[in-house]
Amino acid sequence: MSRKASDNVEYTLRSLSNLMGEKRRRQADGSAGSGAAAGERSLIAAESCSSLNSAASGAELERAARRQFQQDETPGFVYVVSVFSALGGFLFGYDTGVVSGALLLLKRELNLDALWQELLVSSTVGAAALSALAGGVLNGLCGRRPCILLASGLFTAGSGVLAAARDKETLLAGRVVVGLGIGVASMTVPVYIAEVAPPHLRGRLVTINTLFITGGQFFASVVDGIFSYLAKDGWRYMLGLSAVPAVIQFLGFLFLPESPRWLIQKGQTQRARRILTQMRGNQAIDEEYDSIKNNIEEEEKEVGAAGPVICRMLTYPPTRRALIVGCGLQMFQQLSGINTVMYYSATILQMSGVEDDRLAIWLAALTAFINFIFTLVGVWLVERMGRRKLTLGSLTGTAVALIILASGFLLSAQVSPRITLNPTDPSHQNSTCTKYSYCNGCMLDPDCGLCYKLNKSSVVESSCIPVDKHSTMKAAWGRCSNESIFKKEDLFWAYNFCPTPYSWTALLGLILYLVFFAPGMGPMPWTVNSEIYPLWARSTGNACSSGVNWVFNVLVSLTFLHTAEYLTYYGAFFLYAGFAALGLVFIYGCLPETKGKKLEEIESLFENRLCTCGSAGAF
């Protein structure tokens, strides 16, 4: 608070005190009509009472006066800091979402097989998992601000490598560098925002980070759609444009402050008070500052030098329980299939029967837009419904949507076109493609595709043929081996999908999935993890939970195409629905409500036995 503001507050307090004293004296004079002596005694008594009351309740008077003359307006600086921080979330969303459309172009231009497609997706996620774990140590040693600057630098460098890549190996290296930036940003940004935000806005401001993540995914899908019309190298622009917001964030954070809680922990109290005053505007900071400082001192007394932070967390029951809840939330977020939907949305739509690459990319953009809009709904609901109710409702709807999505693929499989022609391979080589009687089996074999004609809406003259080794856009031999000729002869080539009238069911399932997932299970794991750990364990707790998120992200994204191949597409989504149901049981039993509580108060929610809450309040 500035000197001028402090003088104004002191003047206001003196004025209020004088007014109250004058009022008492007038009341005393009015009741002293019996004589001067009685009036003097009344006045003396009134003044004595006033003195005693002032001595006894001076602190209460000061707080009342501050509430009277200060409107607790949150300064715009808090929002500026939150937005620049959340650019890390935008980059996180952009770099994970852009690959959905880019893959459709890359697999054609660079002849990527299923393994290389999975590698380009999961390498980013794997690097993010490692850097998220390392980010906990960096946050504790260097602070939140340097870590965000580091993440911005990694995003910029990775984008440059991707834009200039000439082969799939360089692409892989660029995706790894970007993944390192994503990991650091994913665990640092929510913590930083939570530590600078006022308690009554903390949930909403942390959720803004997730809003920026989904906004980044939507923007990436629009960029994918725009550059899909380029005849060549459209993917370079898709992958390279993330350098722009990365540079903006880097330049912005050169002028933004460190977290005041981290500064207090490191003994830089004067700087912390100055930044806290800047963040709170005309609000009193003494109570919040003392609460943070006392909490840190108590934790240091309790913990002492008891070894590495993770060991202390595991041996101290409240933080161990908080870590289990935080990591469990992140695990079930991934096992419910969100990043399968986001990374492979265009591919999933193609699998469902959408033939045109550009149409699949723009439909994927539609799903990303819905994800963004309903994350906005989550921002609005988080401080109204609370974390627990919002998460439970979200995951319930997600499980139902996954069942609908799986049922759509099952329905398409039930009406899969029959193979009616079995041409002979001119090279007389044995092929697994000839053993399939229906398109569904042919589609699941990565070495085969369907060549067919259409009679109105019916598939006729269909055959399962080996795919060309150099391009999945044509067959290795036969009617569909020359792309320019078979299109003139009204022949169609389907790789990785079957023609079906039920492709709309996949789009409906994806939309319903995001409508339910985006408001709750999208932001809440990050919001809850930014709140539930005491300050000494906050960096490590968030690093561990972020690491769990990324590890399961790797497992899901690296195995989706192969899981779909072995379990069928509907089997894969039924599997994710089962995981979502398990997550629902875990959250119902173990997640307490943290809405409206100070960060220093939340530790008490984990003092009792784990997973016995069953209500919105306690464990």
N, C-alpha and C positions, 0 to 999 in steps of 0.2 A: 504494500500500500504506500502511495506517495506521501511526502511530508504534508502537502496541502490537504490531502484527504484525511490524514490523521488529525490535523488541527481542526478540521470541520467536525469530525466525530467528537473530539474533546469539547468543542464549543457547544455542540448539541447536547452532550451529557450535562454540562454545567447549566445550560438553559433549562433543561428538563428538571434538574434538581431544584433550581431556584423557583420554578413555577410550582412545584409540589410543596416547597416550604412556605411560599406565600399563601397557597390555598389553606394550609394548616393554620397559619396565623390568623387568617380571616375567620375561619371557623371558631378559633379560640376567642377572638374578639367578640363575635356574635353571641357567644354563650356566656359572656362575662358581664351581663347587664346588672348584676346585684352589687357591683362595686369594683373599685380599682384593684384592691388587694386580691379579690377573687380572680379578676382578670389576669393579674400578674401571675398568680399561681397556675391558672389554666395555661397561660402562654409558656411559662417555665416548664410545666408538665408536658405540653405539646412539643416544645423544643427538645426536651430531654428524651421523649419518646422517639422523636424524629432522629436524634443523634444515635440512639441505640439501634433503631431499625436500620439506619444507614450503615452503621458498623457491622450489623449482623448480615445484611443482605446486599452489600455493595456490588458483589459479583452478579447477583440476580438482576439488580437494577441496570447494571451495565449491559447485560445480555438483552434485557427487555428493550432498552433504548436502542441497541443496535438493530433488533428486529423491527422496531418502530420506524427507524430512519434509513435502514438499508433494505432494499427490496430483494436481496439475494439473486440479483441478476447474474446469470452465467456470462462471462465475457466472451466476445467473439473469438478471442485468441485460442480458447480451448477447442473450438470447432476447426480453426485453421490448422492447429497441430494434429487433430484427429484426421482431417482430410489428407494432409501430406503423409501422415503415417499410413493411412489406408491405401495410398498409392501402391504400397507393397502388396496389399491384397489384390489390387487391380492387376498388377503384374503377375501375381500368382495365378489369378483367374485367366488372364490372357494367354500365358505360356502353357497352361494345361489345357485350355479350351481350343487353341488355334490348331492343335495337332489333329483334331477330329476331321476338319475339312482338308487340311494339308495332306493327310495320309492318302486320300483318294487320288490326289494328283501325283504324290511321290511314288506310290506303288506302280503307277503307270509309267512315269518318266524314268525311274531308277529300277524298275522291275523288282520291287520288294516282295518277298514272300511273307507268309504269316509270322514267321519267327522274327524277321527284321522289323515288321510293323510293331510287334509287341516290344521289341528292344527299344525302338525310338520313343515309345510311350513310357515304358517302365524304367528306362535309364534315368530319365528326369526325376521320376519318383524315387528311385533308389538313391540317387545323389542327394535328393531333398531329405530323405530319412537320415542319412549320415550327417549332413550339415545341421539338421535340426537338433540332433544330439550334441554335436560340438557347439551349437549356438548357446546352449545352456551355460557352458563354461565361459564362453566369450562374453555373454551378458553379465555374468557375475563379476568378471575381471575388468572388462572395458566399459560396461554400461550399455544402455539400450540404444542411444543415439549412434555411437560408432558402428554397432551391428547393423542398423538400418542403412547407414552409409555404405557398409561393406556389401550388403545385399543389392543395393542399387548399382554398385560397380560391377558385380557379377552378372546382373541382368543385362547391363549394357554390353559387356564383353561377350557374353553368350549369344546375344542377338546379332552382333557383328559376325561371329563365326558362322552362325546358321545362314545368314544372308549371303555369305561368300562361299559356302560349301560347294565343292565340285563332285563329291562322292558320298556314299552312305556312311563311310567311316568318319568323315569330317562332321557330317550331320550328327552322328552319335556323340562326338566330342562336344559339339555345341550344346546339345540337349543336356549333357552332364553338367556343363558350366551353369546353364540356366537353372538346373535342378538344385545346385548348391545355393544359388540366390534364393530360390523358393523356400528351401528349408530354413534358412536363417530368418527370412521375413515371416514365415508362418508362425514361428514361436516367439518372435520379438515384438511384432506389431500389436497383437492383442494385449500383451503384458504392458507395453508402453502406454497404450490408450487407457487401460484400466487404472494405471497408476497416476495419470494426470487428470482423469475425469472426476467430477464431483459424484458422490455416492448416488444421488437421485438421477443422474444421467449415465452412469457407468454402463449399465446393460445396453442402453440404446447406442452409445458411442462405440462400444466394442462390436455390436452387431453391424454397425456401419462398415467395419472391415469386411465382414462377410458379404454385405451389399456390394462393396467394391469388387470382391472376388467374382460374384455372379455378373456384375456389370462388365468386368474384364472378359468373362467367358462369352457374354452376349456380343460385346464389341468384336471379339476375335471371330465369332461366327459370321458377323456382317462383313468383316474384312475377308474372310474365306470366300463368302459368296461373291463379293466384288471382284476379287482377283482370280476366281475360278474361270472367268471369261477370257483371260489371257491365254494365248495359244501355247506359251512356254514360260517356265520359270515363275509362274504366279505364286508358288509356294515360298519363293525367296522373300517377297514382299510380306507375305503372311507371317513368316517367322522372324523377319528383321525389324518390323515396326515397333516391337516392344521396347526398343532402345529409347524412343521418344519419352514415354512417361518415366522410364528409369532415370534419364538425365534430369528431368524436372524434379523428381523426388530427391536426387542427390544434391542438386543446387539448393532446394528448399531447406533440407536438413542441415546445410552449412550454417543456417541462421536460426535454427530452432533449438530449444533447450533440452537438457538431460532430464530424466525422470527425478522428481524431488525425493521420492522414497529411496531410490538408489543412492542419491547424494547423501541423505541422512545416514544411511547404512555405512557409507564410507567416511563419515565424519565431516563432510562439507556442509555444515548446518546453515551458515549464513547464505551461501549460494542457494541452498534448498529453500530457505524461507523466502528469498527474493523471487524464485521461480514459482513457488506455491502462491505467493501474493499475486503474481502476474496471471496465474491460472484462475484464481478465484475472484479477481476484480474487487468489488466493494464488500465482499463477504469477509467475516472474521476468520482468520486462519489459526489462531492460537490453539483452539481445542483440537483441530485436526492435526496440527503440527505436534502437539504434546502427545496425542494418541499414537501417532506413528513412531515418535521417538521412544516413548515408554514401551511400546510393543517390541521395538528392536532391542532395547536394553534387556527386557525380560527374556527374550529369546536367546540372547547371547549368554545370559546367566545360566539358563537351562541347558543350552547346548554345549557351551564352552568349546573345548577343542576335542570334540568326540569323533574326529575322523572326517572322511569325505561326506559331502552333503547328502548324497544318495544313501549312504549307510545310515546316517542320522535320520533321514526320512523313513527308512524301512524299520528302524528300531523304535521310533516314536509313534505310538498308535494313531493319534489324530492325523498326522501327515501320511502315514501308511494307508489309512482308509481313504483319505482324499486322493492319493495317487491311484488307488485301485478304481475309484469312481471315475477320475479323469481319464485314465487310460482305457477303461471299459467303454466310456462314451465315444472316444475316438475310434476304438476298434469296431464298434457296431455301426458307426457312421460309414466306415468303408465296407464292412461285410454286407451292408444293405444295398451295395451296388452303385453308389452315386457316381463314382468316377468311371465305372464301366459305361454308365449312361452318358457322362459328359465327354469322355475321351473317344468313345466309339458310337456316338449318337448317329452320325451320318452313316456309318457302317451298319448299325442296327437297322436303320430305315431301309438301307439297300437289302439287307438280309430278309426284310419283311416283304420285299417285292417292288420297291421303288427303283426303277431301272436307271434313270438319268442321274449322273453325278451332281450336276448343278441343282437339280430339284432336291436331291438328298441333302446337299449342303444348306440350301435355304430352309428346308424343313427343320434341319438341326438348329438353324438360327432362330426359328420360331420357338423351339423348346428352350433354347438359352434365354430368350426374351421372357418367357414365362417363369423361368428360374429367377431371373432378375426381379420381375414384378412381385413375385410372391416372397422374395427375400425382403422387399419393402414392407410387405404385410407383417413379416416377422419383427422388423424394427418398430412398427407401431404396436405390436402385441406384447413384446417382451416385458415392458414395465407395467402392463395391464394384467395379463394372465399370469406372469411369473415364469421362471425357467422350467420348473417341473411339469406343470400342466401343458405348456406349449410343446415340450419335448415328447411327452406321452401321446398327445393328440397327433403330432406330426408322424411319429413312428408307426402308429396304428394305421393311419392313412397310407403310409409308404408300403407297408406289408400288403394291404389290399390292392394297391396299384400294381405291385409286382406280380400278384396273382392274376390280375387282368392282363398284364403284358405277356406273361407266360401262357395264359389261355389263348391269347391271340395267335401266338406262334403255334400252339397245339392245334388250333382250328385250321390254320394254313397247312399244317402237316397232314391233317386228316383229309384234306381235299387236294393233296399234291398231285400234279399231272402225271399220268402214266407214261412210261417210256415205250414208244411204239415201234421205233426203228433200231436195229442193231447192226450198223455197217461194220465191215471188216477193216481192220487196220492194214493199210497197204504195206507197212514195214513188217507185218506179221509178228509184232511184239505183243506179248501178253499185257493186258491192262486191266486194272481193277474196275474201270468205268463200265465195262460191259456186264458186270454182275448186278447192276442196279435195275430194279423194275419201276421205281418211282423217282420223281425229281428230288424229293426230300433227301434220299440217300445220296444221290449224285451231288447235291448242293453241299453236303457236309464233308465230302471228300475234297481236300484242297488241290488234288491233281486233276479234277474233272469239272466240266461245265455242260450246260444244256444247250443244244442247237434245236430250234423249233420254228414252226410257223403259227400264225394266228388265224383262225376262222371266226371272225367277229371277236368274241371274248374267250373262245375255247382254244386250248393248245392242241395243235395237231402236228403230225410228222416229227415227233420229238426223239432225240437221240442223245445219249450221254457219251461225250467225247473227251479224250485227254486234252488238257489245256496246253497252249503253246508255252514252251519253256522260257521264252523271252518276253512274253506279254500275256497278261490275263484277259486281254480284250478280244482274243480270238482263239480258235481251236488249233490243235497241233496239225490236224489234217482234216480232210473232208469238206462238206458244204460250207462250214463257218470258219475256214482257215484263212480266207482273204477278206479283210474287213470291208473294203470298198465294194467288193463284188456281192457279198451276201446281203448287204443292206439294199442293193438294187433289186435283188430277187425276193424281197419281203421275208427274209430269214432273220431270226433274232438269236443273239448269243447271251446266255445268262450264266454268269460266274458268281458264286457265293450267294445266290438267291434263286427262288422259284417264282415264276409268274403266278400271281394269286389275286383274286378279287378282295382279299381280306387284309391288304397291306395297311389300311386305315386303322386296324386294331392296334398295331404297334405304335402309331403316332398317338392314338388316344391313350394307350398305356403310359407312354413317355410323358405326355402332358399331365395326366393324373399323378404320376409319380412325383413330378417336380412341384405341382401345386401343393402336395402334402409335405414333401421333403424340405423345400426351400425355407418356409417360415420357422421351422423348429430344428430338425436334425442337421440342417446346414450350418446355422450359426451357433446353436447352443453348446455343442462340445467345446468350441473355442471360447465362448463367453464364460461358461462355467469354469473351465480350466484357468482362465485369467483371474478368477476370484477366489478359488478354494484353498490356495496354498498360503501359508504365512510368508512374510517377506524373505526370510533367510532361505526358504525352499522354493520360492516362486520361479526363479530362472530354471532350476533343475527340474522341478515338477512339470513346467511347461515344455521343457526340452524332452523329457521322457514321454509325455503324452503326445507331443508332436511326432516324436520318433515312432511311437506305436502307430499313429495315424498313417505315417508314410510307409512303414513296413507292410501294413495290411493293404495299403494302396498299391504297393509293388506286387504283392501276392495276387490281388484281384485283377489288376490291369495286365500283368504278365501272363496270366492263365486264362483270361476270358475266351479268346478265340479257340484255344485248345479245349477248354471246358465245354464250349458250345459244340465243338466237333465230336466230343466223346459222350456228352450227356444230352445232346441236341439243344437247340436254342431255348425251347420251352423248359427243358430240364435245368438249364443254367439259371433261368429266372425264378423257377420254383425253389431252387437252392438258396438264392438270395432272399426270397420271401421267408424261408425257414430261419435264416440268420436274423432277419428283422424281428421275427416273433420272439426269438431268444433274447434279443436286445430289449424288447418291450418288457419282458419279465425282469431283467436286470435293472432297468431304469425305474420301474415301479417299486422295486424293493429297496433300491440303494441311493437314489438321487434326492437330496433335500432341497428345500426352496431357499435361494439366496437373495431374492429380490429385496431391494431397499436396505440391505445390511451393509455396514462398513466392512472394508476388507479385513480390518483388525478384529471384527466380531465373528467372522465366518468360521474360524478355526473351532469355535465351541460346538458347531454343528456336528463335528466328527469325533467328539469325546466319548460317545457311547458305541456299543457294538455295531458292526457294519451290517447293512442290509436288514434293518428291522424297522424302517420308517413307516412305510405303508400309508403315509399321510404327507401333506405338503410341508410340514414344519421340521421334524427332527428325525434323528437316527435312533 
